[in-house]
Amino acid sequence: MVVQQGEGAKSFPVYQSLCEKLLELSFSRKDLIIALGGGVIGDLAGFVASTYMRGIEFIGIPTTTLSQIDSSIGGKVAINLNQVKNIVGSFYHPSAVLIDPDTLQTLPKRHFANGLVEAVKAGLIYDASILPLFEEYDPEEVIEEIVYKSLLVKKAVVEQDEKEENLRKILNFGHTLGHGIETVYGLHDLLHGECVAIGMIPMLEDEALKERVLKIYQKLGLKSDIDYDPEAVYQVMTKDKKVQGSTITVVKVKEAGHARLEQIDLEQLHQYLHAVN
């Protein structure tokens, strides 16, 4: 089955159509789903697999930098609801993930760079040795090493905290602001990695590190002419899964390779939105 491109596919109508197809084909718990495509396909197929008959097997074959570097492992599968990203989902791991970097040669430059933001994130929060791969080399020439090192970061974090009770929250670096921006503008104007890239900058607590990251963004050719309505984004962010009452947990980085969690009130988040804009 082929579904529409983009986040719009992660919806209840598409989810229902896939489940109906499985029913029509008499799928049983001995059958499996193969998710061939980017992160949207992995999220959608994984959520279908996790819920149909209370769980059948699925295999991921990610074909984009974003899915190969980040979303293909870790067990988070979800769909969107009322423009809120990944609000309905579960933790459900694939039986296998098969990654072939040659598929990345079919991507437009913008989509290739979009996924690399998650590798920059991995370098900032856990493994600082990833950053020189962007600074000293052409990322296309060392893409296998970038993908591999990034997956090792996620593997290490998830194995220690599968259900995101503590350490795994560091993987949300840049995503708190990024998801808010993506929810308002991402379906049409911005890609996931571009939104995360924006969200990471105000959470960097060292100016030299901030300049270093901005130079990597420039080298990747990330979309930078971004203007958004902070008030619209803020309203969406108050529905974020990480909100607890009037506070939210954000991830900050002062030194590459080391992240820390900080509880802030929503008004501070409001100020961050205006500042980064």
Rosetta blueprint (number, residue, H / E / L):
1 M L
2 V L
3 V L
4 Q L
5 Q L
6 G L
7 E H
8 G H
9 A H
10 K L
11 S L
12 F H
13 P H
14 V H
15 Y H
16 Q H
17 S H
18 L H
19 C H
20 E H
21 K H
22 L H
23 L H
24 E H
25 L L
26 S L
27 F L
28 S L
29 R L
30 K L
31 D L
32 L E
33 I E
34 I E
35 A E
36 L E
37 G E
38 G L
39 G H
40 V H
41 I H
42 G H
43 D H
44 L H
45 A H
46 G H
47 F H
48 V H
49 A H
50 S H
51 T H
52 Y H
53 M H
54 R H
55 G L
56 I L
57 E E
58 F E
59 I E
60 G E
61 I E
62 P E
63 T L
64 T L
65 T H
66 L H
67 S H
68 Q H
69 I H
70 D H
71 S H
72 S L
73 I L
74 G L
75 G L
76 K E
77 V E
78 A E
79 I E
80 N E
81 L E
82 N L
83 Q L
84 V E
85 K E
86 N E
87 I E
88 V E
89 G E
90 S E
91 F E
92 Y L
93 H L
94 P L
95 S L
96 A E
97 V E
98 L L
99 I L
100 D L
101 P H
102 D H
103 T H
104 L H
105 Q H
106 T H
107 L L
108 P L
109 K H
110 R H
111 H H
112 F H
113 A H
114 N H
115 G H
116 L H
117 V H
118 E H
119 A H
120 V H
121 K H
122 A H
123 G H
124 L H
125 I H
126 Y L
127 D L
128 A H
129 S H
130 I H
131 L H
132 P H
133 L H
134 F H
135 E H
136 E L
137 Y L
138 D L
139 P L
140 E L
141 E L
142 V L
143 I H
144 E H
145 E H
146 I H
147 V H
148 Y H
149 K H
150 S H
151 L H
152 L H
153 V H
154 K H
155 K H
156 A H
157 V H
158 V H
159 E H
160 Q H
161 D L
162 E L
163 K L
164 E L
165 E L
166 N L
167 L H
168 R H
169 K H
170 I H
171 L H
172 N H
173 F L
174 G L
175 H H
176 T H
177 L H
178 G H
179 H H
180 G H
181 I H
182 E H
183 T H
184 V H
185 Y H
186 G L
187 L L
188 H L
189 D L
190 L L
191 L L
192 H H
193 G H
194 E H
195 C H
196 V H
197 A H
198 I H
199 G H
200 M H
201 I H
202 P H
203 M H
204 L E
205 E L
206 D L
207 E H
208 A H
209 L H
210 K H
211 E H
212 R H
213 V H
214 L H
215 K H
216 I H
217 Y H
218 Q H
219 K H
220 L H
221 G L
222 L L
223 K L
224 S L
225 D L
226 I L
227 D L
228 Y L
229 D L
230 P H
231 E H
232 A H
233 V H
234 Y H
235 Q H
236 V H
237 M H
238 T L
239 K L
240 D L
241 K L
242 K L
243 V E
244 Q E
245 G L
246 S L
247 T E
248 I E
249 T E
250 V E
251 V E
252 K E
253 V E
254 K E
255 E E
256 A L
257 G L
258 H E
259 A E
260 R E
261 L E
262 E E
263 Q E
264 I E
265 D E
266 L H
267 E H
268 Q H
269 L H
270 H H
271 Q H
272 Y H
273 L H
274 H H
275 A H
276 V H
277 N L
